Amino acid sequence: MPCLLRRLASFALVACAAALLTACAGPRLVQSDVQSYSTLSALPNPPTYRFERLPSQQAQSASFAAIEAEAERALARVGLRRDEANARLVAQISAEGGYAVPYHWPYYATDPFYGRFGWGLGWGGPHFGVGLGGGWLMDGPPTLHHRRVSLVLRDAASGQVVYETSALYEDVWTSDPAIYGVLFDQALSGFPQPPQGARRVRTEVVPPR
């Protein structure tokens, strides 16, 4: 019987771990708050741009290059092509991030067992049972990360702003700089004539296999 108990307990733990891994590997929904403003009626002709870095971004060129690459891919998906020598637009981007622990997490303060994880074995007469319970292997509220990107497009000849957009995302996902690529895509949704002002944009992200 002790051998049977150990085998059943091992099976239960493996099954639970597999379920957690499957959940983490599945698609996830990224929801961001987007604000866009545009004076464009169509793609510029030619649809070209160049990046303009702020002095602080130039000082961090190595780390900022990955963010810039994500923005370049997002701009390409809406039909804009990077051309430093023949740019119709000037693009200025920014990206920032931080984190915080929410003190008023809805379950943490009221449920002393929130987030605990455990397994139990029960024996009662001829019936044997295995029980599993708990959440995310943590004893407190999750760390809430926020990520924000912004993009400003100016006419290269006049310097006039023709497009301004930003996207703000708050969740526990910390995959950088991949999350910034998703946010640039969301910030550019509807380009060149997006809904004006604030809106919520949702994207289902499937992790690479």
C-alpha positions in Angstrom: 0.0 0.0 0.0 2.7 2.6 0.7 4.1 1.9 -2.7 0.7 2.5 -4.3 0.3 5.7 -2.4 3.7 7.0 -3.6 2.8 6.1 -7.2 -0.5 7.8 -7.1 0.9 10.9 -5.4 3.7 11.1 -8.1 1.1 10.7 -10.9 -1.0 13.5 -9.4 1.9 15.9 -9.1 3.0 15.1 -12.7 -0.5 15.6 -14.0 -0.8 18.9 -12.2 2.5 20.2 -13.5 1.6 19.2 -17.0 -1.7 21.1 -16.7 0.1 24.2 -15.5 2.7 24.0 -18.3 -0.1 23.6 -20.9 -1.9 26.6 -19.6 1.2 28.7 -19.7 2.0 27.6 -23.3 -1.4 28.4 -24.6 -2.6 31.6 -26.3 -2.9 34.6 -24.1 -5.0 37.8 -24.6 -3.2 41.1 -24.5 -5.5 44.0 -23.8 -4.1 47.5 -24.0 -5.5 51.1 -23.8 -4.8 52.8 -27.1 -5.0 56.5 -27.9 -4.6 57.6 -31.5 -4.8 60.9 -33.4 -4.3 61.2 -37.1 -4.5 63.9 -39.8 -3.6 61.4 -42.6 -6.2 60.4 -45.1 -4.1 57.7 -46.8 -0.6 56.3 -46.8 1.9 58.9 -47.7 3.6 58.8 -51.1 6.2 57.4 -50.9 5.3 55.4 -47.8 8.8 55.9 -46.3 10.1 57.0 -42.9 13.3 57.3 -40.9 13.8 57.1 -37.1 14.8 60.0 -35.0 16.3 59.1 -31.6 16.3 61.3 -28.6 19.6 61.9 -26.9 18.7 59.5 -24.1 17.9 56.8 -26.6 21.2 57.4 -28.4 23.0 56.9 -25.1 21.2 53.5 -24.7 21.6 52.5 -28.4 22.4 48.8 -27.6 19.3 48.1 -25.5 17.0 50.5 -27.5 17.8 48.8 -30.8 15.7 45.8 -29.9 12.7 48.1 -29.2 13.3 49.9 -32.4 13.4 46.7 -34.3 9.9 45.8 -32.9 8.6 49.2 -34.0 10.1 48.8 -37.5 8.3 45.4 -37.9 5.0 46.9 -36.8 5.4 49.9 -39.2 6.1 47.5 -42.0 2.9 45.6 -41.3 0.8 48.8 -41.9 2.6 49.6 -45.2 5.4 51.9 -44.1 9.0 51.3 -45.2 12.2 52.5 -43.5 14.3 54.6 -45.9 16.8 56.9 -44.2 17.8 58.6 -47.4 14.4 59.2 -48.9 12.0 59.5 -45.9 8.6 61.1 -46.3 8.0 60.8 -42.5 10.1 61.1 -39.4 9.2 58.5 -36.7 9.9 59.1 -33.0 9.2 56.2 -30.6 9.4 55.6 -26.9 8.9 52.6 -24.7 8.8 52.4 -20.9 8.0 49.8 -18.2 7.8 49.3 -14.5 6.1 47.1 -11.9 4.2 47.3 -8.7 2.5 44.9 -6.2 -1.2 45.8 -5.9 -1.9 46.3 -2.2 -5.7 45.9 -2.7 -5.5 42.6 -4.6 -9.2 41.4 -4.3 -8.4 37.9 -2.7 -5.1 38.5 -0.9 -6.5 40.6 2.0 -9.6 38.5 2.6 -8.5 34.9 2.0 -5.5 33.8 4.1 -5.1 30.7 1.9 -5.1 32.5 -1.4 -2.3 31.3 -3.6 -1.3 28.3 -1.5 -0.7 25.1 -3.3 -0.7 21.6 -1.9 -1.7 18.0 -2.4 -3.2 15.6 0.0 -3.9 11.8 0.3 -6.9 10.4 2.0 -7.8 6.9 3.0 -11.3 5.9 4.2 -12.2 2.3 4.2 -12.0 0.8 0.7 -11.9 4.1 -1.0 -8.7 6.0 -1.8 -8.5 9.6 -2.8 -6.0 12.1 -4.0 -6.7 15.8 -3.7 -5.0 18.8 -5.2 -5.7 22.5 -4.6 -4.3 25.9 -4.8 -3.3 28.5 -7.4 -0.1 29.9 -8.7 2.5 28.7 -6.2 2.7 32.0 -4.5 1.8 33.3 -1.0 0.9 36.9 -2.0 -0.5 39.0 -4.8 1.2 38.9 -8.2 3.6 41.5 -9.4 1.8 43.8 -11.8 3.9 44.9 -14.7 3.1 47.9 -17.0 4.4 48.5 -20.4 3.8 51.6 -22.6 4.8 52.5 -26.1 4.3 55.7 -28.0 4.8 56.7 -31.7 4.8 60.1 -33.3 5.0 60.6 -37.1 6.0 64.0 -38.5 6.1 65.2 -42.1 9.8 65.3 -43.0 9.4 68.5 -45.0 7.3 70.6 -42.6 7.9 69.0 -39.3 4.2 68.9 -38.6 2.8 66.0 -36.6 0.5 63.9 -38.7 0.1 60.8 -36.5 0.3 60.3 -32.7 -0.5 57.1 -30.9 0.2 55.2 -27.7 -0.6 51.8 -26.1 -0.6 51.0 -22.3 -0.7 47.4 -21.0 -0.8 46.1 -17.5 -0.5 42.5 -16.6 1.8 39.9 -15.2 3.5 39.1 -18.5 7.2 40.2 -18.6 8.4 38.9 -22.0 10.5 41.8 -23.3 10.9 43.1 -25.9 8.3 40.8 -27.5 5.5 42.5 -25.6 6.6 45.9 -27.0 6.1 44.4 -30.5 2.5 43.5 -29.7 1.9 47.0 -28.2 3.3 48.8 -31.3 0.9 46.6 -33.4 -2.0 47.6 -31.2 -0.9 51.3 -31.2 -0.9 51.2 -35.1 -4.3 49.4 -35.4 -6.5 51.2 -37.9 -3.5 53.1 -39.5 -3.7 55.6 -41.2 -7.3 56.4 -40.1 -7.8 54.9 -36.7 -10.7 55.8 -34.4 -9.8 59.1 -32.8 -9.1 59.2 -29.1 -9.1 56.3 -26.5 -10.1 52.7 -27.1 -9.4 49.2 -25.9 -7.5 46.9 -28.3 -7.3 43.1 -27.8 -4.9 40.8 -29.4 -4.5 37.0 -29.0 -0.9 36.1 -28.8 0.2 32.5 -29.6 3.6 31.7 -28.2 6.2 30.2 -30.6 6.6 26.5 -30.6 
